[in-house]
Amino acid sequence: EANTLARSLKYGALPVSIELIGTQTIGASLGSEALDASMQAGLYGFAIVALFLILWYRLRGIVAAIALVIYIIINLCVFKIGGIVLTSAGLAAFIISIGMAVDGNILIFERMKEELKRGKTKADALASGFARAWPSIRDSNISSMITAIILYTFAASPLIKGFAVVFLIGVAISMFTAITVSRTLLGAITKKNK
């Protein structure tokens, strides 16, 4: 763009001469610092969320924290295999999707609490809790994925498209881990307690 403007100015578009005043090279340290700060914020956020889950839900909170770690590992593997570069916007989308992964577990755990208060056994509360939470998890995640697809389709900036891709992948994987990983771990604990 600068060369095009310089050419336009030089060849008669405007009667102004162009002189080179100076050049400056900007290194990647600014982007590196922003990425490091984002990673640090993500780690602190994960630690705070995991601590909250463990304090509030106890054993189920530990299960949710383990499911969250598995969620993060699966996401990073998909990013690596898919060749997805995590920019600052992509990292923000990843951190937001971590929050959505926690949301699914919270819905499940609250439904389980309601079922336990009704006098059901732990195994029955687990089955009913998942069955009652699934429509809410499915609907909220599908609407988020539709939003990500629309954002990707109509965005002009590659940063926004990257955000949309990472967010879409994160939400899809969060739906999988909330239902599959959490359910499997809680089912194993419940059977062991029997």
C-alpha positions in Angstrom: 0.0 0.0 0.0 2.9 2.4 0.8 4.5 1.6 -2.5 1.3 2.2 -4.4 0.8 5.5 -2.7 4.4 6.5 -3.3 4.0 5.6 -7.0 0.8 7.7 -7.2 2.5 10.6 -5.6 5.6 10.2 -7.7 3.9 9.9 -11.1 1.6 12.9 -11.0 -1.3 12.2 -8.8 -0.1 14.9 -6.5 2.7 17.4 -7.1 4.6 16.4 -3.9 8.0 14.8 -3.7 8.6 11.8 -1.5 11.7 11.5 0.7 12.6 8.6 2.8 12.8 9.9 6.4 13.6 6.7 8.1 12.8 3.0 8.4 12.1 0.9 11.4 12.0 -2.8 11.9 9.5 -4.2 14.4 10.4 -7.5 15.9 8.1 -10.2 17.0 8.6 -9.5 20.7 5.4 -7.5 21.0 3.3 -10.4 19.6 5.3 -12.9 21.7 4.6 -10.8 24.9 0.9 -10.7 24.1 0.8 -14.4 23.5 2.7 -15.1 26.7 0.3 -12.8 28.6 -2.7 -14.6 27.1 -1.3 -18.0 27.9 -0.7 -16.9 31.5 -4.2 -15.5 31.7 -5.6 -18.8 30.4 -3.6 -20.8 32.9 -4.7 -18.6 35.8 -8.3 -18.8 34.5 -8.1 -22.6 34.3 -6.7 -22.8 37.9 -9.4 -20.5 39.3 -12.2 -22.4 37.5 -10.8 -25.8 38.6 -10.4 -24.6 42.2 -14.0 -23.3 42.2 -15.3 -26.6 40.8 -13.4 -28.6 43.3 -14.5 -26.4 46.3 -18.2 -26.3 45.2 -18.8 -29.8 43.8 -16.0 -31.7 45.7 -15.6 -35.1 44.0 -17.6 -34.1 41.0 -15.5 -31.0 40.8 -12.4 -33.1 40.6 -14.0 -35.1 37.8 -14.9 -31.8 36.0 -11.3 -30.5 36.4 -10.0 -33.8 34.9 -12.5 -33.6 32.1 -11.4 -30.0 31.5 -7.7 -31.1 31.3 -8.7 -33.8 28.8 -10.7 -31.1 26.9 -7.6 -28.9 26.7 -5.4 -31.8 25.5 -7.9 -32.9 22.8 -8.1 -29.3 21.6 -4.4 -28.8 21.4 -4.1 -32.1 19.5 -6.7 -31.0 17.0 -4.9 -27.6 16.6 -1.6 -29.4 16.0 -3.0 -32.0 13.6 -5.1 -29.4 11.8 -2.2 -26.9 11.5 -4.2 -24.2 13.3 -2.1 -21.4 14.5 -3.1 -19.8 17.8 -3.1 -16.1 17.4 -4.2 -13.7 20.1 -7.8 -13.9 18.8 -7.6 -17.7 18.6 -6.3 -17.9 22.1 -9.2 -15.7 23.3 -11.7 -18.1 21.5 -10.0 -21.1 23.1 -10.3 -19.5 26.6 -13.9 -18.7 26.0 -14.6 -22.3 24.9 -13.0 -23.5 28.1 -15.7 -21.5 30.0 -18.4 -23.2 27.8 -16.9 -26.6 28.6 -17.3 -25.8 32.3 -20.8 -24.6 31.8 -21.8 -28.1 30.5 -20.5 -29.8 33.6 -22.2 -27.3 35.9 -25.5 -28.0 34.2 -25.0 -31.7 34.6 -24.0 -31.4 38.3 -26.9 -29.2 39.2 -29.4 -31.5 37.5 -27.8 -34.4 39.5 -28.2 -32.4 42.7 -31.9 -32.0 42.0 -32.3 -35.7 41.3 -30.5 -36.6 44.6 -32.8 -34.3 46.5 -35.7 -36.1 45.1 -34.4 -39.3 46.7 -32.9 -41.1 43.7 -29.8 -43.2 44.1 -26.5 -41.9 42.8 -26.6 -44.1 39.7 -30.2 -43.0 38.9 -29.4 -39.3 39.6 -26.4 -39.6 37.3 -28.6 -41.0 34.4 -31.4 -38.5 35.0 -29.0 -35.6 35.5 -27.3 -36.2 32.1 -30.6 -36.8 30.4 -32.1 -33.6 31.7 -29.0 -31.5 31.1 -28.4 -32.8 27.5 -31.0 -30.7 25.8 -29.7 -27.4 27.3 -26.1 -28.3 26.5 -26.9 -29.4 23.0 -29.0 -26.3 22.2 -26.6 -23.8 23.6 -23.6 -25.4 21.9 -25.3 -25.7 18.6 -26.4 -22.1 18.7 -22.7 -21.1 19.5 -21.5 -23.2 16.6 -24.0 -21.6 14.2 -22.7 -18.2 15.4 -19.1 -19.3 14.8 -20.0 -20.5 11.3 -21.8 -17.2 10.5 -18.8 -15.2 11.9 -16.4 -17.2 9.7 -18.6 -16.8 6.6 -19.1 -13.1 6.8 -15.8 -11.9 8.5 -13.4 -10.0 6.3 -10.4 -10.2 8.7 -8.3 -13.3 9.0 -8.1 -12.8 12.7 -11.8 -13.0 13.1 -12.0 -16.0 10.9 -9.3 -17.6 13.1 -11.3 -16.7 16.2 -14.4 -18.4 14.6 -12.5 -21.6 13.7 -10.9 -22.0 17.1 -14.2 -21.2 18.8 -16.1 -23.7 16.7 -13.6 -26.5 17.4 -13.6 -25.7 21.1 -17.4 -25.7 21.4 -17.7 -29.0 19.5 -15.0 -30.6 21.7 -16.5 -29.2 24.9 -19.9 -30.8 24.0 -18.1 -34.1 23.5 -16.1 -33.9 26.8 -19.0 -32.7 28.9 -21.2 -35.6 27.8 -18.7 -38.4 27.2 -15.7 -37.8 29.5 -17.6 -36.5 32.5 -20.3 -39.2 32.2 -17.7 -42.0 31.9 -15.7 -40.8 34.9 -18.7 -40.2 37.1 -20.2 -43.5 36.0 -17.0 -45.3 37.0 -17.0 -43.5 40.4 -20.6 -44.3 41.0 -20.2 -48.0 40.2 -17.1 -48.2 42.4 -19.1 -46.6 45.3 -21.8 -49.3 44.9 
